[in-house]
Amino acid sequence: MKLLNTNSKQTIKQYNYRGMRLCKAKGNKPLEMRTLYLNKIINVVENAVEQYPRTFIVRVELRFPQSNLYDTDGVMKRFIESLKSQIDADIKRKRKFGKKTPSCYVRYVWAREIETSINHHYHMALFFNKDVYSCVGKFNNEANLSYRIKRAWCSALDLDMCEADGLIEFPSNHEYRLNKHGEDYGMVVENVFERLSYFAKVDTKVYGNRRRNFGYSLK
């Protein structure tokens, strides 16, 4: 395996990893990927379904306004803290009204990249208890998960909700539902891993500036 000179992290350039498909570049060519990142993605998926056998996964793109150059340090921490706070408040509110709402520990994986814009952007996957949240819904309803995600990103950037149009995008096929005891579990897990393996690619990331290019839930 090839080693990156910048930080001596192992990379691979192949079509499969640990028995699962990896996403490919244009022309059906393999991408160079960090094995550390691939392993962390697998760990987050495994931890999620271990706690919640029915897990809901959302792919989302988070961007910065083009008008200003943002300092990205700490922005993902603020985003996650805001989202978790909203989720906790929602569950407490539902329980207060007599609903037997289970817990929902939010897990995540993200990758920071830059291409042609002046700011970095983030590819992200969020993991929820499917027995609490099973779809993102539309931005215009405060009860929907999409609204909470948008609100968390606005909080992280110190923006009003009206200023965030276009900064949060749910790409095609952005929802995945895992059922650990379902017949299609293995197939869906492999589809999830193939999709999220894109986060581990070496290209379009900036190294050597002491800023994190990849983040994930620790438990």
C-alpha positions in Angstrom: 0.0 0.0 0.0 1.1 3.5 -0.7 2.0 5.9 2.1 1.2 9.6 2.1 4.3 11.6 2.6 2.5 14.3 4.6 1.5 12.2 7.5 2.4 8.6 6.7 -1.2 7.4 6.7 -1.9 4.3 4.6 -3.8 4.7 1.4 -5.3 2.2 -1.1 -6.4 2.4 -4.6 -8.7 -0.5 -5.3 -12.3 -1.4 -5.9 -13.1 -3.2 -2.6 -12.2 -3.0 1.0 -12.9 -5.5 3.8 -15.2 -7.3 1.4 -17.3 -4.3 0.5 -17.4 -2.1 -2.6 -15.7 1.3 -2.7 -17.0 4.3 -4.7 -15.3 4.9 -8.0 -14.0 7.8 -10.0 -15.2 8.8 -13.4 -14.4 6.1 -16.0 -15.0 3.4 -13.4 -11.5 3.9 -12.0 -10.6 3.4 -8.3 -10.0 6.3 -6.1 -7.0 6.7 -3.7 -8.4 6.5 -0.2 -7.2 6.6 3.4 -7.7 3.3 5.1 -7.9 5.0 8.5 -11.0 6.9 7.3 -12.6 3.8 5.8 -12.2 2.0 9.1 -13.7 4.8 11.0 -16.7 4.9 8.7 -17.2 1.2 9.4 -16.9 1.7 13.1 -19.5 4.4 13.1 -22.0 2.3 11.2 -21.4 -0.7 13.5 -21.8 1.4 16.6 -25.0 2.9 15.3 -26.7 -0.4 14.6 -25.4 -1.9 17.8 -27.3 0.7 19.8 -30.2 1.2 17.4 -30.8 -1.9 15.2 -33.1 0.3 13.2 -30.9 3.2 12.1 -31.7 6.1 9.8 -28.8 7.7 7.9 -28.9 11.1 6.1 -26.4 12.4 3.6 -26.1 16.1 3.6 -23.8 18.8 2.0 -22.9 21.8 4.1 -21.5 24.9 2.5 -20.4 28.4 3.5 -21.6 31.7 2.0 -19.4 32.7 -1.0 -19.4 36.4 0.1 -17.0 35.9 3.0 -13.9 33.8 3.8 -14.9 31.8 6.9 -12.6 30.4 9.6 -13.7 26.7 9.6 -12.1 25.9 13.0 -14.7 24.6 15.4 -17.6 24.9 13.0 -18.4 21.2 12.9 -18.3 21.0 16.7 -20.8 23.9 16.9 -23.0 22.3 14.3 -23.1 18.9 16.1 -23.7 20.5 19.5 -26.6 22.5 18.1 -28.2 19.5 16.4 -27.8 17.3 19.5 -29.3 20.0 21.7 -32.3 20.3 19.3 -32.8 16.5 19.3 -32.6 16.3 23.0 -35.1 19.1 23.4 -37.5 17.5 20.9 -37.4 14.2 22.8 -38.0 15.8 26.2 -40.9 17.8 24.8 -42.5 14.6 23.3 -42.1 12.8 26.6 -43.6 15.7 28.5 -46.7 15.2 26.5 -46.9 11.6 27.4 -45.2 10.0 24.3 -42.9 7.1 25.0 -40.2 8.4 22.8 -36.9 6.5 22.9 -33.4 8.0 23.0 -31.7 9.2 19.9 -27.9 9.6 20.2 -26.7 11.4 17.1 -23.6 9.9 15.3 -21.8 11.4 12.3 -19.0 11.2 9.8 -17.8 14.2 7.8 -15.1 15.1 5.3 -13.8 18.6 4.6 -12.9 19.4 1.0 -12.2 22.4 -1.3 -12.4 22.6 -5.1 -13.1 25.9 -6.8 -14.9 27.9 -4.0 -13.1 30.3 -1.7 -14.4 28.3 1.3 -14.2 24.6 2.2 -17.4 22.5 2.1 -18.4 19.5 4.1 -19.7 16.1 3.0 -21.6 14.6 6.0 -23.6 11.6 7.1 -25.8 11.8 10.2 -27.0 8.7 12.0 -30.3 8.6 14.0 -32.5 6.2 15.8 -35.1 5.3 13.1 -37.7 4.8 15.8 -37.5 8.5 16.5 -36.6 10.0 13.0 -37.3 8.1 9.8 -37.2 10.9 7.1 -35.8 14.4 6.8 -39.0 16.1 5.5 -39.1 19.7 4.1 -37.2 22.8 5.3 -40.5 24.7 5.9 -41.6 22.7 8.9 -39.9 23.2 12.2 -40.8 19.7 13.3 -38.8 18.1 10.5 -35.3 16.9 10.7 -34.3 18.9 7.7 -35.3 22.1 9.5 -33.3 21.1 12.6 -30.2 20.4 10.4 -30.5 23.8 8.7 -31.0 25.5 12.0 -27.9 23.8 13.4 -25.8 24.9 10.4 -27.1 28.5 10.8 -26.2 28.4 14.5 -22.6 27.2 13.7 -22.2 30.0 11.2 -24.0 32.6 13.3 -26.5 33.2 10.4 -30.2 33.8 10.3 -32.3 31.1 8.8 -33.2 33.3 5.8 -29.5 33.7 5.1 -28.8 29.9 4.7 -30.7 29.2 1.5 -28.5 27.0 -0.7 -26.0 26.3 2.0 -27.6 22.9 3.0 -28.2 20.4 0.3 -29.6 16.8 0.5 -28.1 15.1 -2.6 -29.8 12.3 -4.6 -30.6 9.2 -2.6 -29.7 10.9 0.7 -31.7 8.6 3.0 -30.7 5.1 4.1 -32.6 2.9 6.5 -30.8 0.0 8.2 -32.5 -2.8 9.9 -30.0 -5.1 11.6 -32.5 -8.0 11.6 -33.8 -7.4 8.1 -33.2 -9.7 5.1 -31.6 -6.9 3.1 -29.3 -5.7 5.9 -26.1 -6.8 4.3 -27.0 -5.3 0.9 -28.0 -1.9 2.5 -24.9 -1.8 4.7 -22.7 -2.3 1.6 -24.5 0.4 -0.3 -24.0 2.8 2.7 -20.3 2.0 2.9 -19.8 2.4 -0.9 -21.5 5.8 -0.7 -19.7 7.0 2.4 -16.3 5.7 1.2 -16.2 8.8 -0.9 -15.3 10.7 2.3 -12.1 8.8 2.5 -10.7 9.9 -0.9 -7.4 11.8 -0.9 -8.1 14.1 -3.7 -9.6 17.6 -3.0 -8.4 17.6 0.6 -5.8 20.0 1.9 -3.0 18.5 4.0 -0.3 20.1 6.1 -2.3 23.0 7.6 -3.1 21.2 10.9 -6.8 21.4 10.1 -8.9 18.3 10.2 -10.1 16.9 7.0 -12.2 14.1 8.5 -14.3 13.8 11.7 -16.5 11.0 13.2 -18.3 10.0 16.3 -16.1 8.4 18.9 -18.7 6.1 20.3 
